[in-house]
Amino acid sequence: MRDTYDVVIVGSGPAGAAYARTIKEARPTARVLMVEAGPVVSDPPGRHVRTITDPRERVAAQFASQGPQARPADYEEQVARALSPSRGRSAGLVARPGTWLLDTSAPAEGETGFPAAALSSNVGGMGAHWSGASPWPDAAELSKDLDPDRFDAALTDARRLLQVTQSAFEQAPLGADVRRLLGAHYNPGRNADRVVQPMPLAMEVRPDGQRYWTGPGVMLGDLLTSHGDGFELRSDTAARRILTTAGRADGVLLHDRLEDREYEVGARFVVVAADALRSPQLLSASGIRPAALGHYLNEHTMTTNTIQLDDSLRAAAQGLRKTSEGAVDVLAGVSWVPFHDPSFPFHGQVTQWDASPIPVDDTFEAWPGSVVECSVFMGKAEVRYEDHLEFDDSRPDYFGMPSIKVHYTFTEADRQRLDAAVAEAKRMGSLLGEPINGLEPAVMPHGASLHYQGTTRLGSDDTTSVVDTSLRVWGNDTLYVGGNGAIPTPAACNPTLTTVALCVLGARDLAGRL
């Protein structure tokens, strides 16, 4: 006899946490099981690693999230890198701390490839490592299939779940000056909610001024401590198959990775909220394959210009306390240049640091908040069916699932948009100061954004989408999806707030049927 739950949620990142919290708020007596293939890496589970102040403990959490790249021989090297006063980036293509690269093989002929595509494996998923940036999308960035009023209400809930604030760095040195200089150029012709402004960030600013970044552990909150109250989290537990009967999901085949055994659990509803790569992988492995599954892959190609603020602002910084948070980071503030069509079809993220994130010589002097990364994100000009994931049953991956290969191509229209984004990053930097080392804006390799979208896309046509506007998988009434993969548009802004809002819509629909 298999144990049966009202809802089984696969994945413990922001999407899974949004489903769990919303369902339990609406149906407190519901029995919810959340499974995560990776380990618990923090206390409480799902904690954001930036809130771990001890550097060795923080690196240990990142290290344990790196799946096949968590090689014991590399641990001390990662600790040394974290303790180094230099923030210089390593040469070559490397995964960010807490992640590992998906596929380093050469792209197929005629394709651009996706060399920096990366995954995390831990309770909290990428939500334990993310930047916290939570901007809201412009109407032009959203699917026309969504009801605007319903989505706006879901956005309000998403902000609450993520604890989004724009005042986290209100005392940061020179933040207002940066926004004033940028606003003089970008604000004319914009509505009040789309002018240059502090970046909405998912975090709590505590009475003592400490910033506590939101991870899924914050979203789950007391669900993690109310044992016996109908919520259970199982780590090191990989979902191998969604079980179906007569076209309805009614269970999940799980693999206990610590005991190396498989077993089944029953479910009235199943939510697949792994990520934009592994959610379609699980659906495909389960024989659930809508025509659009794994297709229409889109990401935010990113270009970054690193500059130092004009020396005329130095006097305003004199006597200011450095805003770095000890060993955690030297972040000093983040501003936002929102998407605005047609004048600025991008997302601008302007990050201030107390030290240089790129290698500099000994003569370089950083003053509080003076080093600025002007990052411009662009969605693909053409979201195409041909950009897709290929699943190979004959080559199991680290978790024993079909391996994933990415087929991705930048078209001429994409290249033209990227050229415009590079020019915009250069212009943005010129409004603030001079490039460090005289460098031109850098274009990050495909996949480096970690914002992968479209592979389980939402829509109203079952031939070009995977889920409907309630996030139910076409043809399977009891199966829901959550995650960035549901976003069908080439939106430019960071996707997490949008994703959590979509999950709120799905969770409300599911809870209404319990």
BELJO-V186258 format. One record per residue. SS is DSSP state (~ for helix, > for strand, _ for the rest). OMEGA is omega in whole degrees, -180 to 180 (NA if undefined). NEAR is the number of other ideal C-beta (glycine too) atoms within 10 Angstrom. Layout:
SS_OMEGA_NEAR, SS_OMEGA_NEAR
This chain:
__179_5, __177_12, __-177_13, >_-180_15, >_173_22, >_-178_18, >_169_27, >_-180_27, >_179_31, >_-179_26, __-174_27, __178_33, __-179_29, ~_-180_34, ~_179_35, ~_180_31, ~_179_32, ~_176_34, ~_-176_30, ~_-177_27, ~_-178_25, ~_179_24, ~_-178_25, ~_176_23, ~_-179_14, ~_-177_14, __-175_19, __-177_10, __-179_9, __175_19, __-175_18, >_174_24, >_174_23, >_179_29, >_-179_24, __-177_28, __-177_27, __-176_25, >_166_18, __-176_20, __-177_27, __175_23, __1_10, __179_15, __178_21, __179_30, __177_24, __-175_23, ~_179_24, ~_179_21, ~_178_21, __-172_21, __179_12, __-173_11, ~_180_14, ~_179_16, ~_-180_14, ~_178_22, ~_178_24, ~_179_19, ~_177_24, ~_-178_22, ~_-178_20, ~_180_19, __-169_28, __172_25, ~_-177_19, ~_179_12, ~_176_17, __-178_19, __-177_11, ~_-178_7, ~_-177_6, ~_-170_13, ~_-177_15, ~_177_11, ~_179_11, ~_177_18, ~_-179_16, ~_179_10, ~_-180_15, ~_-178_15, ~_-177_11, __177_9, __179_6, __177_12, __-178_17, __-179_12, __177_11, __177_7, __178_7, __-177_5, __179_12, __177_14, __175_19, __176_16, __-179_17, __-180_25, __171_23, >_-177_18, >_-178_18, __-169_23, __-179_17, __-180_10, __-179_10, __179_9, __177_17, __-178_14, __179_5, __-180_7, __178_15, __-178_18, __-175_21, __-166_26, __-176_19, __178_21, __-174_27, >_-179_22, >_169_26, __178_25, __-178_25, >_172_31, __-174_31, __178_34, ~_178_31, ~_180_25, ~_174_32, ~_-174_31, __-168_22, __-176_25, __-177_17, __-179_25, >_-174_22, __178_28, __178_25, __-176_21, __170_22, __180_19, ~_-179_11, ~_180_13, ~_-173_21, __176_18, __177_18, __178_10, __-179_14, __174_21, __-174_11, ~_-178_10, ~_178_8, ~_-178_15, ~_178_21, ~_178_12, ~_178_15, ~_177_24, ~_178_19, ~_177_12, ~_-180_20, ~_177_27, ~_178_18, ~_-178_13, ~_-178_26, ~_-178_27, __-175_18, >_178_23, >_173_20, __-178_15, __-175_10, __-178_23, __-175_23, __177_12, __-176_13, __-180_21, __171_26, __179_24, ~_180_21, ~_179_15, ~_178_17, ~_-179_26, ~_178_21, ~_-179_12, ~_179_20, ~_-177_22, ~_179_18, ~_179_11, ~_-169_13, ~_-172_23, __-177_17, __178_9, __-179_10, __171_16, __-174_9, ~_-178_7, ~_-179_9, ~_177_19, __176_18, __-172_21, >_175_18, >_178_19, __171_24, __-177_22, >_179_25, >_-180_28, >_173_23, >_173_14, >_-173_17, __-176_9, __-180_5, __178_5, __179_9, __179_12, >_180_20, >_-175_16, >_-178_24, __168_27, __177_33, ~_177_33, ~_176_24, ~_-179_24, ~_180_26, ~_174_26, ~_-174_16, ~_175_10, ~_-178_21, ~_-176_17, __-178_10, __-178_11, __-180_9, __-179_6, __173_14, __175_19, >_179_25, >_175_16, >_177_22, >_176_15, __-179_18, __-177_17, >_-176_22, >_173_23, >_-178_26, >_-178_18, >_165_19, >_-178_25, >_-177_18, >_173_18, >_179_9, __175_5, __179_11, >_175_15, >_180_24, >_178_18, >_-180_21, >_172_27, >_-176_17, >_177_22, >_174_20, >_-173_14, __180_16, __-180_9, __-179_10, __177_7, >_178_9, >_176_13, >_-179_13, >_167_17, >_177_20, >_-180_14, >_171_26, >_177_19, >_177_25, >_176_29, >_176_31, >_-176_32, __-179_31, __170_29, __-174_24, __177_28, __-174_23, ~_173_29, ~_177_27, ~_176_31, ~_-179_23, ~_179_24, ~_-180_26, ~_180_19, ~_-180_20, __-179_21, __178_9, __-167_22, __171_15, __-173_21, __-176_13, __-175_24, __177_24, __-178_27, __180_23, __179_26, __180_27, >_174_26, >_177_28, __173_26, >_-170_24, >_172_24, >_-174_23, >_177_22, >_-177_25, >_-175_23, >_169_24, >_-178_23, >_180_23, __-175_14, ~_178_11, ~_179_9, ~_-176_19, ~_-177_15, ~_-179_8, ~_-179_16, ~_-177_16, __178_9, __180_8, __176_15, __175_8, __-176_15, __180_21, __-177_15, __177_17, __-176_9, __-173_16, __176_18, __177_15, __179_22, >_-176_22, >_179_26, >_180_26, >_176_23, >_-172_23, >_169_25, >_-173_29, __171_24, __176_25, >_-176_19, __8_13, __-171_6, __-177_11, >_-178_19, __-176_20, __172_27, >_-180_27, >_179_26, >_-174_22, >_-172_27, >_178_21, >_-180_25, >_173_22, __178_22, __-177_17, __176_21, __176_17, __-178_16, __178_13, __179_19, __-173_6, __-178_5, __-178_5, __180_13, __177_10, __174_17, __-169_19, __176_24, __-171_27, __180_25, >_-172_26, >_172_25, >_177_21, >_-177_29, >_178_26, >_179_30, >_176_24, >_170_24, __179_25, __177_25, __-179_18, __173_16, __-168_17, __175_17, __-175_12, __177_13, __-168_25, >_176_19, >_176_26, >_-179_13, >_-176_20, >_-180_11, >_-175_10, >_-179_6, >_-180_10, >_178_11, __-177_18, __-179_14, __180_18, __179_13, __178_21, >_-178_18, >_-176_16, >_171_22, >_-177_18, >_172_27, >_-171_19, __-178_23, __173_18, __-180_18, __178_15, ~_178_9, ~_177_11, ~_-179_19, ~_178_12, ~_178_11, ~_178_21, ~_177_19, ~_179_12, ~_179_16, ~_178_25, ~_178_19, ~_180_13, ~_177_22, ~_178_26, ~_179_17, ~_-179_15, ~_179_24, ~_-178_24, ~_178_14, __-172_17, __-176_22, >_-177_20, >_179_13, >_175_16, ~_-178_21, ~_180_13, ~_-174_6, __172_13, __176_12, __180_22, >_175_16, >_-179_17, __180_15, __-179_15, __-178_20, __-175_22, __-179_21, __-172_21, __-180_25, __-177_26, >_-171_25, >_168_28, __-171_30, __171_31, __-164_32, __178_26, >_176_24, __180_21, __-179_12, __-176_11, __176_15, __-177_9, __178_15, __-178_26, __-179_31, >_176_27, __-175_17, __171_19, __179_17, __171_28, >_178_20, >_179_24, __176_19, __179_13, __-168_19, __-176_13, __-178_21, >_-179_25, >_178_26, >_172_30, __178_33, __-179_33, ~_-178_29, ~_-179_34, ~_-179_31, __-173_27, __-172_25, __176_23, __-179_21, __-177_24, __-172_27, __177_26, __-168_27, __-167_29, ~_180_27, ~_178_23, ~_-180_26, ~_-180_25, ~_177_31, ~_177_26, ~_178_30, ~_175_31, ~_177_26, ~_180_25, ~_-178_28, ~_177_31, ~_179_19, ~_-179_15, ~_-178_26, ~_179_19, __-178_10, __-179_12, __NA_14
